[in-house]
Amino acid sequence: MRTLRTLDEFTEGYFRDHPEEVDDYLMEIFQDFAEDNDTGALLASLRVIARVRGISDMAQKTGMTRQGLQKALSGDGNPRLGNVISIMKAMGYCLVPQKLPPVNTSH
């Protein structure tokens, strides 16, 4: 019998095999978030990277419990900004502002 993997499992495996591509992936997911404000998609992508880095290790680095970290990054999660900053810092990143292109409101 063939075992099927979920998309998240496939993505996790890919980034375990290609850790050098995590930087570009994080840039892309935050760029997507800047355009569509899809918090669920952003959290799902961060959850994948947290699993690649190890949930227990990430929880320890953030000062959160393993369950708290998983809840913050769940589809129903609504983490505080401080938690997101801690998670990003534990991954080796920081949040920085990036100027968005002007929005053309005239038609």
N, C-alpha and C positions, 0 to 999 in steps of 0.2 A: 504494500500500500504506500502510496506517495504522500509525503508530508508537505503541505503548502505553508509558505511563510507569509506573514502579513507584510504590507508595504513598510511599516515601521521596522520590522525585523530585518527586511532586506536592506533598508537604509542604514540601520545600525551596523550590519555586517559590512556594508560598503565603506562606511567611515572608519571602522576598525581596521580594514585593509588599506585605506587611503587617508590617514589622519592629516596629511598635508593639505587636504581639500576642505577641512572644516572651516578655515578662515573665510574662504570664498562663499561657502554655504551660509555662514552666519551673516555675512554682508548682504547676501541675496535675500535671506528671510527678513532682515530688518528693512531692506529696501521695499520688499513686497508689503510689509506691514505699514510703511510710510504711505504707500499708495492706496491700500484697501482697508486699513484699520482692522484686519481680521485677527483679533486677539487669540482666538482658538487655534488658528493655524500657526501663529508665532509660538504659542506655548507648546503645541505638539512638536514643532521642530526643535525647540529648546529641550524638550523631554528626550528626544532621540539622542541629542548630543550628551545630555546628562547620563543617559544609559551607557553610551559609548565610554564616557569618562568614569563611570561607576557611580551608581546612586549612593551607596554608603559613603564613599570618599567625598562625593559632592556634598552630601548632607553634613558631614563632619566639617568641611571647609566653610560651609555657609552658616554653621551654628544651628541648623534646622534639624529636626528629626527626619529620618528616612521617609516616614509617612507624610510629614509636613511638606517635604520637598516634592514628593509624588503628587500630593493634593494640589500644591501651588501650580504644578505644571500639567495638571489634568485638564481635560476638555472643559470641565466645569470650574476650573481654577480661576481665581481672581486675585492674584498675588499683589501685595502691596509693592510700591515702587522700591522700597528698601530691600524686599526679598528678591526682586528682579536684579537689582544692583549686586546683591550678594551672590546670586547664582552666576551672573556674568563674571564677576571677579573670581569666583571659584573655577570658572572655565578658563581664566587667564585673559579676560577682556574687560573693557569698561564701556559705559554708555557715553557717547559724545554727541553733541548736537551737529547736525549737518543741514546746511541751508537747502531748502527746497526751491525748485524753480517757481517763478511767479505763476499764479493761477490766472488764466485769462477768463474774466467774468463777463466780458462784453461779447455779444454775438453779432 
